Amino acid sequence: MKVVEVSAGARRDACLAMLCAEVHGREGGLDALVSYAGVRGVWFENEMARLFALVDDAERIHSAALLVLDENARGLNLALWATPTVHRGHDHGIALVSQLSDHGRLQVRITDSSLVSVLRRAGINDWLEAEAQGDQPRELVGMNPAARVGNLAALDAPLRLDRERIKRSFKARPKDFETYKNAFVRDLEHFARHI
């Protein structure tokens, strides 16, 4: 197994579709589509994110992760991370994040505390708790040794998608919504055929 960057093109878009579907749930509907559209149309277009995968000798993807720059472009944030169902139970996701955390500043922000023990196994050992913002749940912020800081104020914030703006753009431009929806479905099917 080795970690590779999945470069621009059909394979990267298929991996992104799988990540969005797995993270938001296969029935995640609009949330998955908003993530997919935002990453493709904003982060990838502006070179703010990179997609990495753990692959076998035949280049089949066993786990994938999307890394996004922080606001000051000094480190990376583990924004999306998933292992396809067929490859679960073999710690492929842990192996992928572990290798990624060996190369520079890496942080992850989660709301599900059950993931802390999994991410600790991948080298994300330092954790801080952020205050809840409005109606958003509180976040747990994990860091690898290179990103370690004593308090959240010293940590660069990750870039975030403006999810509400993307939803408004879908309403204002239904043709864009259909284009992204069709691309998302096509890319999910492409991923399933080439796993």
C-alpha positions as CSV (number, residue, x, y, z in Angstrom):
1,M,0.0,0.0,0.0
2,K,1.1,3.5,-0.7
3,V,-0.2,7.1,-0.5
4,V,-0.7,9.0,-3.7
5,E,-2.1,12.4,-4.6
6,V,-5.1,11.9,-6.9
7,S,-4.5,14.5,-9.6
8,A,-7.2,16.6,-11.4
9,G,-9.5,14.7,-13.7
10,A,-12.2,12.0,-13.6
11,R,-10.5,9.9,-10.9
12,R,-10.2,12.8,-8.5
13,D,-13.8,13.8,-9.1
14,A,-15.0,10.2,-8.5
15,C,-13.0,10.1,-5.3
16,L,-14.5,13.3,-4.2
17,A,-18.0,12.0,-4.9
18,M,-17.3,8.9,-2.8
19,L,-16.0,11.1,0.1
20,C,-19.0,13.3,0.1
21,A,-21.4,10.4,-0.1
22,E,-19.7,8.5,2.7
23,V,-19.2,11.5,5.0
24,H,-22.7,12.8,4.6
25,G,-24.4,9.4,4.2
26,R,-25.6,7.9,1.0
27,E,-29.0,9.6,1.6
28,G,-27.2,12.9,2.6
29,G,-28.8,14.5,-0.4
30,L,-28.2,18.2,-0.6
31,D,-25.4,18.2,2.1
32,A,-23.4,15.8,0.0
33,L,-24.0,17.7,-3.2
34,V,-23.2,21.1,-1.6
35,S,-19.8,19.7,-0.4
36,Y,-19.1,18.2,-3.8
37,A,-19.9,21.4,-5.6
38,G,-18.0,23.6,-3.2
39,V,-14.9,21.5,-3.3
40,R,-14.9,21.1,-7.1
41,G,-16.0,24.6,-7.9
42,V,-14.1,26.6,-5.3
43,W,-11.4,24.7,-3.5
44,F,-10.1,22.6,-6.5
45,E,-10.5,25.6,-8.9
46,N,-8.4,27.8,-6.6
47,E,-5.9,25.1,-5.6
48,M,-7.0,25.3,-1.9
49,A,-7.4,21.5,-1.5
50,R,-5.7,18.3,-2.5
51,L,-7.0,14.8,-2.5
52,F,-4.9,11.8,-1.4
53,A,-5.6,8.1,-1.4
54,L,-4.2,4.9,0.0
55,V,-3.9,2.6,-3.0
56,D,-2.7,-1.0,-3.5
57,D,-0.3,-2.3,-6.2
58,A,-3.2,-2.3,-8.8
59,E,-3.9,1.4,-7.9
60,R,-7.3,0.5,-6.3
61,I,-8.3,3.1,-3.7
62,H,-8.7,1.7,-0.2
63,S,-9.2,5.0,1.6
64,A,-9.2,8.7,0.6
65,A,-8.8,12.1,2.3
66,L,-9.3,15.7,1.3
67,L,-6.8,18.1,2.8
68,V,-7.6,21.9,2.7
69,L,-5.3,24.8,3.4
70,D,-5.8,26.8,6.6
71,E,-6.6,30.5,6.3
72,N,-2.9,31.5,6.3
73,A,-1.7,28.6,4.1
74,R,0.7,27.4,6.7
75,G,-0.9,24.0,7.4
76,L,-3.6,21.6,6.3
77,N,-7.0,20.6,7.6
78,L,-8.3,17.0,7.2
79,A,-11.7,18.1,5.8
80,L,-13.1,14.8,4.5
81,W,-11.9,11.3,5.1
82,A,-13.5,8.0,4.3
83,T,-12.9,4.4,3.4
84,P,-15.2,2.7,0.9
85,T,-17.5,0.1,2.6
86,V,-15.8,-2.8,0.7
87,H,-12.4,-1.9,2.3
88,R,-13.5,-1.2,5.9
89,G,-12.2,-3.1,8.9
90,H,-8.6,-3.1,7.8
91,D,-7.4,0.2,9.2
92,H,-6.8,1.7,5.8
93,G,-8.1,5.1,6.9
94,I,-5.8,5.1,9.9
95,A,-2.8,4.2,7.7
96,L,-3.7,7.0,5.3
97,V,-4.1,9.7,7.9
98,S,-1.0,8.5,9.7
99,Q,1.1,8.9,6.6
100,L,-0.4,12.3,5.9
101,S,0.3,13.5,9.4
102,D,4.0,12.7,9.0
103,H,4.3,15.5,6.4
104,G,3.8,18.9,7.9
105,R,1.1,20.7,10.0
106,L,-2.2,18.8,10.1
107,Q,-5.3,19.5,12.0
108,V,-8.8,18.0,12.1
109,R,-12.0,19.4,13.4
110,I,-14.8,17.0,14.4
111,T,-18.0,17.0,16.4
112,D,-18.1,13.2,16.9
113,S,-16.0,12.5,20.0
114,S,-15.9,8.7,19.2
115,L,-13.5,9.5,16.3
116,V,-10.8,10.9,18.8
117,S,-9.5,7.4,19.7
118,V,-9.3,6.4,16.0
119,L,-7.5,9.6,15.0
120,R,-5.1,9.2,17.9
121,R,-4.0,5.9,16.3
122,A,-3.2,7.9,13.2
123,G,-0.9,10.4,14.9
124,I,-3.4,13.2,15.8
125,N,-2.6,13.1,19.5
126,D,-3.2,16.6,20.8
127,W,-6.8,17.8,21.3
128,L,-8.5,21.0,22.3
129,E,-12.2,21.8,22.6
130,A,-13.7,24.8,20.8
131,E,-16.7,26.7,22.0
132,A,-20.0,26.1,20.2
133,Q,-20.8,28.8,17.7
134,G,-24.5,29.7,17.5
135,D,-26.5,26.6,16.6
136,Q,-23.4,24.7,15.5
137,P,-22.2,21.9,17.8
138,R,-18.9,22.2,19.7
139,E,-15.9,21.1,17.8
140,L,-13.0,19.0,19.0
141,V,-9.7,20.1,17.3
142,G,-7.0,17.6,16.8
143,M,-3.4,18.3,15.8
144,N,-0.4,16.3,14.8
145,P,2.9,17.2,16.5
146,A,3.9,19.7,13.8
147,A,0.7,21.7,14.4
148,R,0.7,21.5,18.2
149,V,-0.3,24.7,19.9
150,G,-1.2,25.5,23.5
151,N,-4.5,27.1,22.7
152,L,-7.0,27.5,19.9
153,A,-6.2,31.2,19.4
154,A,-2.7,30.2,18.3
155,L,-4.0,27.7,15.7
156,D,-4.8,28.9,12.1
157,A,-8.4,28.4,11.3
158,P,-9.3,26.1,8.4
159,L,-10.9,27.3,5.3
160,R,-14.6,26.5,5.2
161,L,-17.1,26.3,2.5
162,D,-19.9,28.9,2.5
163,R,-22.6,26.2,2.4
164,E,-25.5,28.6,2.5
165,R,-24.1,30.6,-0.4
166,I,-23.8,27.4,-2.5
167,K,-27.4,26.5,-1.7
168,R,-28.6,30.0,-2.7
169,S,-26.7,29.7,-6.0
170,F,-28.4,26.4,-6.7
171,K,-31.8,28.1,-6.2
172,A,-30.8,31.1,-8.3
173,R,-29.3,29.0,-11.1
174,P,-31.2,25.7,-11.4
175,K,-29.1,24.7,-14.4
176,D,-26.0,24.7,-12.2
177,F,-27.8,22.6,-9.7
178,E,-28.7,20.0,-12.4
179,T,-25.1,20.0,-13.8
180,Y,-23.6,19.3,-10.4
181,K,-26.2,16.8,-9.5
182,N,-25.7,14.8,-12.7
183,A,-21.9,15.0,-12.3
184,F,-22.1,13.8,-8.7
185,V,-24.2,10.8,-9.7
186,R,-21.9,10.0,-12.6
187,D,-18.8,10.3,-10.5
188,L,-20.3,8.0,-7.8
189,E,-21.0,5.4,-10.4
190,H,-17.5,5.9,-11.9
191,F,-15.9,5.3,-8.4
192,A,-18.0,2.2,-7.8
193,R,-16.9,0.7,-11.1
194,H,-13.2,1.4,-10.5
195,I,-12.7,0.7,-6.9
